[in-house]
Amino acid sequence: GRTVELEGITGTLVRLGRENGVPTPVNDALYAILKPWANRIQSSLE
């Protein structure tokens, strides 16, 4: 199986937005919704 690239794509956008004071509300919401799902997938691959 392939890993989810949530951290590398959406996580990076969210982090950079926070560091630079740029709101990223859509990415924040996507990250919050998908993070638990990505964690379950990652756990099943280990």
PDB file of N, H, CA, C and O in Angstrom:
ATOM      1  N   GLY A   1       0.811  -1.185   0.000  1.00  0.00           N
ATOM      2  CA  GLY A   1       0.000   0.000   0.000  1.00  0.00           C
ATOM      3  C   GLY A   1       0.857   1.252   0.000  1.00  0.00           C
ATOM      4  O   GLY A   1       2.024   1.232   0.389  1.00  0.00           O
ATOM      5  N   ARG A   2       0.266   2.309  -0.432  1.00  0.00           N
ATOM      6  H   ARG A   2      -0.683   2.325  -0.748  1.00  0.00           H
ATOM      7  CA  ARG A   2       0.966   3.588  -0.476  1.00  0.00           C
ATOM      8  C   ARG A   2       0.574   4.425   0.734  1.00  0.00           C
ATOM      9  O   ARG A   2      -0.559   4.356   1.212  1.00  0.00           O
ATOM     10  N   THR A   3       1.518   5.211   1.218  1.00  0.00           N
ATOM     11  H   THR A   3       2.438   5.267   0.830  1.00  0.00           H
ATOM     12  CA  THR A   3       1.225   6.068   2.358  1.00  0.00           C
ATOM     13  C   THR A   3       0.473   7.316   1.900  1.00  0.00           C
ATOM     14  O   THR A   3       0.563   7.722   0.742  1.00  0.00           O
ATOM     15  N   VAL A   4      -0.245   7.893   2.801  1.00  0.00           N
ATOM     16  H   VAL A   4      -0.318   7.563   3.742  1.00  0.00           H
ATOM     17  CA  VAL A   4      -0.991   9.118   2.527  1.00  0.00           C
ATOM     18  C   VAL A   4      -0.034  10.300   2.661  1.00  0.00           C
ATOM     19  O   VAL A   4       0.727  10.375   3.626  1.00  0.00           O
ATOM     20  N   GLU A   5      -0.066  11.209   1.717  1.00  0.00           N
ATOM     21  H   GLU A   5      -0.684  11.149   0.933  1.00  0.00           H
ATOM     22  CA  GLU A   5       0.849  12.347   1.731  1.00  0.00           C
ATOM     23  C   GLU A   5       0.229  13.580   2.388  1.00  0.00           C
ATOM     24  O   GLU A   5       0.502  14.711   1.987  1.00  0.00           O
ATOM     25  N   LEU A   6      -0.594  13.351   3.385  1.00  0.00           N
ATOM     26  H   LEU A   6      -0.816  12.432   3.711  1.00  0.00           H
ATOM     27  CA  LEU A   6      -1.280  14.447   4.064  1.00  0.00           C
ATOM     28  C   LEU A   6      -0.289  15.412   4.704  1.00  0.00           C
ATOM     29  O   LEU A   6      -0.416  16.625   4.542  1.00  0.00           O
ATOM     30  N   GLU A   7       0.690  14.891   5.423  1.00  0.00           N
ATOM     31  H   GLU A   7       0.793  13.905   5.554  1.00  0.00           H
ATOM     32  CA  GLU A   7       1.666  15.750   6.092  1.00  0.00           C
ATOM     33  C   GLU A   7       2.484  16.544   5.081  1.00  0.00           C
ATOM     34  O   GLU A   7       2.706  17.742   5.255  1.00  0.00           O
ATOM     35  N   GLY A   8       2.929  15.874   4.031  1.00  0.00           N
ATOM     36  H   GLY A   8       2.749  14.901   3.889  1.00  0.00           H
ATOM     37  CA  GLY A   8       3.804  16.517   3.063  1.00  0.00           C
ATOM     38  C   GLY A   8       3.138  17.591   2.236  1.00  0.00           C
ATOM     39  O   GLY A   8       3.805  18.515   1.772  1.00  0.00           O
ATOM     40  N   ILE A   9       1.849  17.489   2.045  1.00  0.00           N
ATOM     41  H   ILE A   9       1.307  16.739   2.422  1.00  0.00           H
ATOM     42  CA  ILE A   9       1.154  18.465   1.206  1.00  0.00           C
ATOM     43  C   ILE A   9       0.326  19.407   2.074  1.00  0.00           C
ATOM     44  O   ILE A   9       0.680  20.575   2.234  1.00  0.00           O
ATOM     45  N   THR A  10      -0.756  18.913   2.626  1.00  0.00           N
ATOM     46  H   THR A  10      -1.043  17.964   2.495  1.00  0.00           H
ATOM     47  CA  THR A  10      -1.659  19.777   3.392  1.00  0.00           C
ATOM     48  C   THR A  10      -1.020  20.236   4.694  1.00  0.00           C
ATOM     49  O   THR A  10      -1.163  21.395   5.085  1.00  0.00           O
ATOM     50  N   GLY A  11      -0.315  19.334   5.367  1.00  0.00           N
ATOM     51  H   GLY A  11      -0.198  18.392   5.050  1.00  0.00           H
ATOM     52  CA  GLY A  11       0.339  19.704   6.621  1.00  0.00           C
ATOM     53  C   GLY A  11       1.348  20.821   6.435  1.00  0.00           C
ATOM     54  O   GLY A  11       1.447  21.723   7.268  1.00  0.00           O
ATOM     55  N   THR A  12       2.097  20.762   5.343  1.00  0.00           N
ATOM     56  H   THR A  12       2.017  20.030   4.666  1.00  0.00           H
ATOM     57  CA  THR A  12       3.076  21.808   5.054  1.00  0.00           C
ATOM     58  C   THR A  12       2.393  23.147   4.793  1.00  0.00           C
ATOM     59  O   THR A  12       2.844  24.180   5.287  1.00  0.00           O
ATOM     60  N   LEU A  13       1.310  23.134   4.021  1.00  0.00           N
ATOM     61  H   LEU A  13       0.944  22.294   3.620  1.00  0.00           H
ATOM     62  CA  LEU A  13       0.580  24.379   3.751  1.00  0.00           C
ATOM     63  C   LEU A  13       0.029  24.990   5.034  1.00  0.00           C
ATOM     64  O   LEU A  13       0.112  26.201   5.237  1.00  0.00           O
ATOM     65  N   VAL A  14      -0.529  24.155   5.893  1.00  0.00           N
ATOM     66  H   VAL A  14      -0.597  23.171   5.729  1.00  0.00           H
ATOM     67  CA  VAL A  14      -1.078  24.640   7.162  1.00  0.00           C
ATOM     68  C   VAL A  14       0.036  25.235   8.020  1.00  0.00           C
ATOM     69  O   VAL A  14      -0.119  26.321   8.579  1.00  0.00           O
ATOM     70  N   ARG A  15       1.147  24.528   8.122  1.00  0.00           N
ATOM     71  H   ARG A  15       1.272  23.646   7.668  1.00  0.00           H
ATOM     72  CA  ARG A  15       2.277  24.999   8.941  1.00  0.00           C
ATOM     73  C   ARG A  15       2.848  26.309   8.404  1.00  0.00           C
ATOM     74  O   ARG A  15       3.073  27.248   9.167  1.00  0.00           O
ATOM     75  N   LEU A  16       3.083  26.375   7.094  1.00  0.00           N
ATOM     76  H   LEU A  16       2.901  25.612   6.474  1.00  0.00           H
ATOM     77  CA  LEU A  16       3.633  27.599   6.508  1.00  0.00           C
ATOM     78  C   LEU A  16       2.667  28.773   6.652  1.00  0.00           C
ATOM     79  O   LEU A  16       3.091  29.904   6.890  1.00  0.00           O
ATOM     80  N   GLY A  17       1.384  28.507   6.512  1.00  0.00           N
ATOM     81  H   GLY A  17       1.040  27.588   6.319  1.00  0.00           H
ATOM     82  CA  GLY A  17       0.399  29.562   6.706  1.00  0.00           C
ATOM     83  C   GLY A  17       0.453  30.121   8.116  1.00  0.00           C
ATOM     84  O   GLY A  17       0.430  31.337   8.310  1.00  0.00           O
ATOM     85  N   ARG A  18       0.524  29.239   9.096  1.00  0.00           N
ATOM     86  H   ARG A  18       0.543  28.251   8.939  1.00  0.00           H
ATOM     87  CA  ARG A  18       0.594  29.688  10.502  1.00  0.00           C
ATOM     88  C   ARG A  18       1.878  30.464  10.765  1.00  0.00           C
ATOM     89  O   ARG A  18       1.859  31.501  11.428  1.00  0.00           O
ATOM     90  N   GLU A  19       3.001  29.953  10.240  1.00  0.00           N
ATOM     91  H   GLU A  19       3.016  29.111   9.702  1.00  0.00           H
ATOM     92  CA  GLU A  19       4.291  30.616  10.461  1.00  0.00           C
ATOM     93  C   GLU A  19       4.339  32.008   9.843  1.00  0.00           C
ATOM     94  O   GLU A  19       5.037  32.887  10.349  1.00  0.00           O
ATOM     95  N   ASN A  20       3.608  32.213   8.760  1.00  0.00           N
ATOM     96  H   ASN A  20       3.041  31.499   8.348  1.00  0.00           H
ATOM     97  CA  ASN A  20       3.660  33.482   8.036  1.00  0.00           C
ATOM     98  C   ASN A  20       2.413  34.340   8.203  1.00  0.00           C
ATOM     99  O   ASN A  20       2.261  35.357   7.526  1.00  0.00           O
ATOM    100  N   GLY A  21       1.524  33.934   9.101  1.00  0.00           N
ATOM    101  H   GLY A  21       1.648  33.108   9.651  1.00  0.00           H
ATOM    102  CA  GLY A  21       0.326  34.717   9.367  1.00  0.00           C
ATOM    103  C   GLY A  21      -0.672  34.742   8.222  1.00  0.00           C
ATOM    104  O   GLY A  21      -1.430  35.700   8.071  1.00  0.00           O
ATOM    105  N   VAL A  22      -0.670  33.682   7.412  1.00  0.00           N
ATOM    106  H   VAL A  22      -0.055  32.903   7.535  1.00  0.00           H
ATOM    107  CA  VAL A  22      -1.590  33.594   6.277  1.00  0.00           C
ATOM    108  C   VAL A  22      -2.684  32.586   6.616  1.00  0.00           C
ATOM    109  O   VAL A  22      -2.383  31.419   6.866  1.00  0.00           O
ATOM    110  N   PRO A  23      -3.940  33.009   6.630  1.00  0.00           N
ATOM    111  CA  PRO A  23      -5.027  32.075   6.920  1.00  0.00           C
ATOM    112  C   PRO A  23      -5.156  31.010   5.828  1.00  0.00           C
ATOM    113  O   PRO A  23      -5.082  31.315   4.637  1.00  0.00           O
ATOM    114  N   THR A  24      -5.345  29.780   6.243  1.00  0.00           N
ATOM    115  H   THR A  24      -5.404  29.532   7.210  1.00  0.00           H
ATOM    116  CA  THR A  24      -5.554  28.669   5.303  1.00  0.00           C
ATOM    117  C   THR A  24      -6.753  27.848   5.788  1.00  0.00           C
ATOM    118  O   THR A  24      -6.600  26.674   6.122  1.00  0.00           O
ATOM    119  N   PRO A  25      -7.938  28.453   5.828  1.00  0.00           N
ATOM    120  CA  PRO A  25      -9.088  27.787   6.446  1.00  0.00           C
ATOM    121  C   PRO A  25      -9.503  26.487   5.765  1.00  0.00           C
ATOM    122  O   PRO A  25      -9.890  25.537   6.445  1.00  0.00           O
ATOM    123  N   VAL A  26      -9.432  26.427   4.459  1.00  0.00           N
ATOM    124  H   VAL A  26      -9.118  27.198   3.906  1.00  0.00           H
ATOM    125  CA  VAL A  26      -9.828  25.193   3.768  1.00  0.00           C
ATOM    126  C   VAL A  26      -8.828  24.087   4.070  1.00  0.00           C
ATOM    127  O   VAL A  26      -9.221  22.956   4.357  1.00  0.00           O
ATOM    128  N   ASN A  27      -7.539  24.405   4.009  1.00  0.00           N
ATOM    129  H   ASN A  27      -7.220  25.323   3.775  1.00  0.00           H
ATOM    130  CA  ASN A  27      -6.525  23.402   4.321  1.00  0.00           C
ATOM    131  C   ASN A  27      -6.572  22.995   5.789  1.00  0.00           C
ATOM    132  O   ASN A  27      -6.357  21.828   6.115  1.00  0.00           O
ATOM    133  N   ASP A  28      -6.849  23.945   6.673  1.00  0.00           N
ATOM    134  H   ASP A  28      -7.024  24.893   6.408  1.00  0.00           H
ATOM    135  CA  ASP A  28      -6.993  23.616   8.097  1.00  0.00           C
ATOM    136  C   ASP A  28      -8.111  22.597   8.296  1.00  0.00           C
ATOM    137  O   ASP A  28      -7.951  21.624   9.033  1.00  0.00           O
ATOM    138  N   ALA A  29      -9.244  22.829   7.633  1.00  0.00           N
ATOM    139  H   ALA A  29      -9.374  23.620   7.035  1.00  0.00           H
ATOM    140  CA  ALA A  29     -10.390  21.921   7.764  1.00  0.00           C
ATOM    141  C   ALA A  29     -10.078  20.558   7.170  1.00  0.00           C
ATOM    142  O   ALA A  29     -10.369  19.532   7.785  1.00  0.00           O
ATOM    143  N   LEU A  30      -9.488  20.537   5.983  1.00  0.00           N
ATOM    144  H   LEU A  30      -9.251  21.370   5.483  1.00  0.00           H
ATOM    145  CA  LEU A  30      -9.127  19.259   5.358  1.00  0.00           C
ATOM    146  C   LEU A  30      -8.172  18.465   6.240  1.00  0.00           C
ATOM    147  O   LEU A  30      -8.336  17.259   6.422  1.00  0.00           O
ATOM    148  N   TYR A  31      -7.178  19.149   6.782  1.00  0.00           N
ATOM    149  H   TYR A  31      -7.044  20.129   6.634  1.00  0.00           H
ATOM    150  CA  TYR A  31      -6.195  18.483   7.630  1.00  0.00           C
ATOM    151  C   TYR A  31      -6.863  17.897   8.874  1.00  0.00           C
ATOM    152  O   TYR A  31      -6.591  16.757   9.251  1.00  0.00           O
ATOM    153  N   ALA A  32      -7.730  18.675   9.503  1.00  0.00           N
ATOM    154  H   ALA A  32      -7.950  19.601   9.196  1.00  0.00           H
ATOM    155  CA  ALA A  32      -8.415  18.207  10.714  1.00  0.00           C
ATOM    156  C   ALA A  32      -9.313  17.009  10.426  1.00  0.00           C
ATOM    157  O   ALA A  32      -9.424  16.101  11.250  1.00  0.00           O
ATOM    158  N   ILE A  33      -9.945  17.005   9.272  1.00  0.00           N
ATOM    159  H   ILE A  33      -9.854  17.742   8.602  1.00  0.00           H
ATOM    160  CA  ILE A  33     -10.834  15.900   8.906  1.00  0.00           C
ATOM    161  C   ILE A  33     -10.048  14.654   8.512  1.00  0.00           C
ATOM    162  O   ILE A  33     -10.403  13.543   8.905  1.00  0.00           O
ATOM    163  N   LEU A  34      -8.985  14.836   7.740  1.00  0.00           N
ATOM    164  H   LEU A  34      -8.696  15.739   7.421  1.00  0.00           H
ATOM    165  CA  LEU A  34      -8.261  13.692   7.183  1.00  0.00           C
ATOM    166  C   LEU A  34      -7.176  13.114   8.090  1.00  0.00           C
ATOM    167  O   LEU A  34      -6.779  11.964   7.902  1.00  0.00           O
ATOM    168  N   LYS A  35      -6.690  13.871   9.059  1.00  0.00           N
ATOM    169  H   LYS A  35      -7.012  14.805   9.212  1.00  0.00           H
ATOM    170  CA  LYS A  35      -5.593  13.392   9.917  1.00  0.00           C
ATOM    171  C   LYS A  35      -5.938  12.090  10.640  1.00  0.00           C
ATOM    172  O   LYS A  35      -5.117  11.173  10.624  1.00  0.00           O
ATOM    173  N   PRO A  36      -7.109  11.958  11.276  1.00  0.00           N
ATOM    174  CA  PRO A  36      -7.424  10.677  11.937  1.00  0.00           C
ATOM    175  C   PRO A  36      -7.462   9.509  10.946  1.00  0.00           C
ATOM    176  O   PRO A  36      -7.009   8.409  11.263  1.00  0.00           O
ATOM    177  N   TRP A  37      -7.996   9.748   9.762  1.00  0.00           N
ATOM    178  H   TRP A  37      -8.363  10.641   9.504  1.00  0.00           H
ATOM    179  CA  TRP A  37      -8.048   8.718   8.717  1.00  0.00           C
ATOM    180  C   TRP A  37      -6.632   8.317   8.293  1.00  0.00           C
ATOM    181  O   TRP A  37      -6.334   7.129   8.166  1.00  0.00           O
ATOM    182  N   ALA A  38      -5.765   9.303   8.077  1.00  0.00           N
ATOM    183  H   ALA A  38      -6.007  10.268   8.181  1.00  0.00           H
ATOM    184  CA  ALA A  38      -4.384   9.028   7.679  1.00  0.00           C
ATOM    185  C   ALA A  38      -3.649   8.256   8.774  1.00  0.00           C
ATOM    186  O   ALA A  38      -2.854   7.364   8.476  1.00  0.00           O
ATOM    187  N   ASN A  39      -3.909   8.591  10.030  1.00  0.00           N
ATOM    188  H   ASN A  39      -4.555   9.316  10.271  1.00  0.00           H
ATOM    189  CA  ASN A  39      -3.276   7.874  11.140  1.00  0.00           C
ATOM    190  C   ASN A  39      -3.694   6.403  11.150  1.00  0.00           C
ATOM    191  O   ASN A  39      -2.866   5.524  11.392  1.00  0.00           O
ATOM    192  N   ARG A  40      -4.984   6.132  10.887  1.00  0.00           N
ATOM    193  H   ARG A  40      -5.657   6.846  10.690  1.00  0.00           H
ATOM    194  CA  ARG A  40      -5.453   4.741  10.847  1.00  0.00           C
ATOM    195  C   ARG A  40      -4.790   3.977   9.706  1.00  0.00           C
ATOM    196  O   ARG A  40      -4.380   2.829   9.880  1.00  0.00           O
ATOM    197  N   ILE A  41      -4.686   4.607   8.549  1.00  0.00           N
ATOM    198  H   ILE A  41      -5.019   5.539   8.408  1.00  0.00           H
ATOM    199  CA  ILE A  41      -4.042   3.943   7.407  1.00  0.00           C
ATOM    200  C   ILE A  41      -2.579   3.667   7.720  1.00  0.00           C
ATOM    201  O   ILE A  41      -2.087   2.566   7.473  1.00  0.00           O
ATOM    202  N   GLN A  42      -1.880   4.660   8.263  1.00  0.00           N
ATOM    203  H   GLN A  42      -2.280   5.555   8.464  1.00  0.00           H
ATOM    204  CA  GLN A  42      -0.462   4.487   8.585  1.00  0.00           C
ATOM    205  C   GLN A  42      -0.277   3.365   9.599  1.00  0.00           C
ATOM    206  O   GLN A  42       0.654   2.570   9.476  1.00  0.00           O
ATOM    207  N   SER A  43      -1.152   3.291  10.598  1.00  0.00           N
ATOM    208  H   SER A  43      -1.909   3.937  10.697  1.00  0.00           H
ATOM    209  CA  SER A  43      -1.058   2.234  11.610  1.00  0.00           C
ATOM    210  C   SER A  43      -1.261   0.859  10.995  1.00  0.00           C
ATOM    211  O   SER A  43      -0.610  -0.105  11.399  1.00  0.00           O
ATOM    212  N   SER A  44      -2.156   0.762  10.025  1.00  0.00           N
ATOM    213  H   SER A  44      -2.685   1.545   9.697  1.00  0.00           H
ATOM    214  CA  SER A  44      -2.419  -0.537   9.402  1.00  0.00           C
ATOM    215  C   SER A  44      -1.273  -0.983   8.502  1.00  0.00           C
ATOM    216  O   SER A  44      -1.151  -2.172   8.204  1.00  0.00           O
ATOM    217  N   LEU A  45      -0.427  -0.045   8.061  1.00  0.00           N
ATOM    218  H   LEU A  45      -0.525   0.920   8.302  1.00  0.00           H
ATOM    219  CA  LEU A  45       0.703  -0.390   7.196  1.00  0.00           C
ATOM    220  C   LEU A  45       1.925  -0.822   7.991  1.00  0.00           C
ATOM    221  O   LEU A  45       2.851  -1.416   7.440  1.00  0.00           O
ATOM    222  N   GLU A  46       1.928  -0.528   9.275  1.00  0.00           N
ATOM    223  H   GLU A  46       1.176  -0.045   9.723  1.00  0.00           H
ATOM    224  CA  GLU A  46       3.102  -0.850  10.102  1.00  0.00           C
ATOM    225  C   GLU A  46       3.065  -2.265  10.603  1.00  0.00           C
ATOM    226  O   GLU A  46       3.976  -2.693  11.311  1.00  0.00           O
TER     227      GLU A  46
END
